[in-house]
Amino acid sequence: MRLPVSLVRAAVLLFVSARAAAAQPPRAIGVSDAELRDIVALAAQSDARWNARDAAGLSALYTAEGHNRIVGTPVDLRGRDAIRAYFTRSFTQTEPALVHHTVVEEVQRVSPDVVVVEGRVWLERTGADSAHAVVRRFGMNAIIVREGDAWRVRWNRARVEPMPAAASTATLGR
């Protein structure tokens, strides 16, 4: 089946927009450069652990009372143990070709050891021919707290964003 050129263009625009967002440095309000680097590194660790299907490592990035919710779905995880249990189950059903990407767009200090993070997340299906397709997008807001020398996720909200028809069916090349 051949897709109309307008749908392919829309899919490519979506893909390029996601890549351009990844290239933009996050807006930092009231945080030092070092703190911003640490918080962006936390997002990268989250992606790496999700992509490695490491539920224990992913849940360790949360505080003991961490809360992870995907709005509009039944996923409402309260506490590090619940987060680990959910991802342990979920990863057994996650296709190997899916990869997780997070882009931090803004970090704003709320208090000395608390920041609010806004960003975008997407799941991408990788192909054997180096082709990639974005299969799900999320807007993300999180509260990150400093525990000792590390930043941890205290509260995370992901909101599923609608996918253009072309982006959900077209394969996007890099």
N, C-alpha and C positions, 0 to 999 in steps of 0.2 A: 504494500500500500504506500503510495506516495503522498506525503503531506504537502498541503498548500505552502507556498513560499512565505506567506505572511505568518503562518504558525511556526515555521522553522526560524524565521527572523525573531519572533517573540521569544522562542526558546533560547536562541543564541544571546539575545539581549539580557535575559534573566541570568544566564550563565556568566556573561561578561560583567554584569552588575555585581554579582556575588564575588567574583574575583577582584573587581575594583574595590569593593568594600574591604576585602581582605588586605589590600595593599595600602589602604588609608590608615594612618596612625590613629589610635583611639583619642577621643577628646578627654582630657584629664582636667578635673576641677578639684583643686585642693589636695591633690596627691603628688608626691614627689616622683621624679623619673624612675627611681629605684622601685618604689611601690608599684608604679604602673607596670614596669617590666615583670615584677613578681606576680601581679594579678593576671596579666596576659599569659604568663607561663603557666599559671593554674589552669586557664582555659585550654592551653595546649596539652597539659597533662591529662585533662579530662578527655580530650579527643584521643590521645594516644592510648589511654586505658580502655576507652570504649572500643576503639579499633582493634585492640588486642583481646577484646572480650574478657577483660580482667575486672570482674564484679567487685572483688575485695579491694583492689587498688582504686577503682572508681569511687566506691563508697568511703574510702579513707580520705578522700578530698573534702568530705562533708564533716561538719561538727557532729558530735554524738546525737544531738537533737535536730540535726538537719532535716529540712522539709523540701521535697522535690515534687512538683505537681505539673502535669501536662493538662492545661485547661481544655475543657471540652471532651476529655476522655476520663475513664475511671481511674487513671493513674494519679494517686495521691499518697505519696510515700512519706511517712513520718518516722524519723530516726534512722541512724546509720545502718542498723541491722535490717530494717525494712527495705532500705535502698539496696543493700547488698543482696538480700533475698530476691527482690524483684529482678535485678539485673542478672543474677545467677540463672533464674528461670528464663528470662527474656533472651539472653545470649544463646541459649541452646536452640532457640527458634529463629535466630537472626541469620539471614543468608550471609555467607562469607564475603560476598562481593560488596556489601554495604559498608561505607565509611562515613564517619561523623566529622563534621567541620564546625568550628565555632569561630566567630569574629567578634571581638570586643569592640564596641563602637564608642562607648563612653563610660568613664569611671568617675564617680563623684563621692567625695568624703562626706560622711554623715557625722561621725565623731572620730576621735583619734584612732580607734581600732575597728571602725565599721565603714564600709563603702558600699555604694549601690552601683551595680554594673548593668549596662544595657548592651544588647548585642543581637546577633543573628546566628542561627544554627541551621545546618542543612544536612540531610542524608543523601549520599550520592552512591549510585550503583556503578562500580568500576567494571569495565569490560576487558576481555582478553586482548582486544585489539586497541587498547589504550583509549577507548571511548568511555565517556562518563555521562550519566544521566542523573539529574537532581530528581529525587523521588519524593522528598518531603522537606518542607521549610518550616522554621519556627522563629517567632520573635522571642527574645529571652530577656528577663529581668531577674537579677539576683542580688541578694545581700550577702556580702563577703565579710567575714570577721577575722581579725588577727588573733591566733592562738599561739602564744609564745613567739617563735620566729617564723611561723607559717601562716598563710592566709587559707581559710577554709570556707566552704559554702555553708551558710546557715539557712538560706531560703532561696529556692529557685522556682521560677515560673516560666514555663515554655508555652507559647500559644501557637497552635498549628495555623499556618497561613495557607490560604487557598493557592493551588497550583494552576497556572495556565494549562489548558489542554495540551498544547504542544510540548510544554516542559515535562509533563508526566508521561508522554508517549514517545517523544523524539529522543534519539541518542545524540548527545552533545560531544563533539570532539574537543580535545584540549588544544 
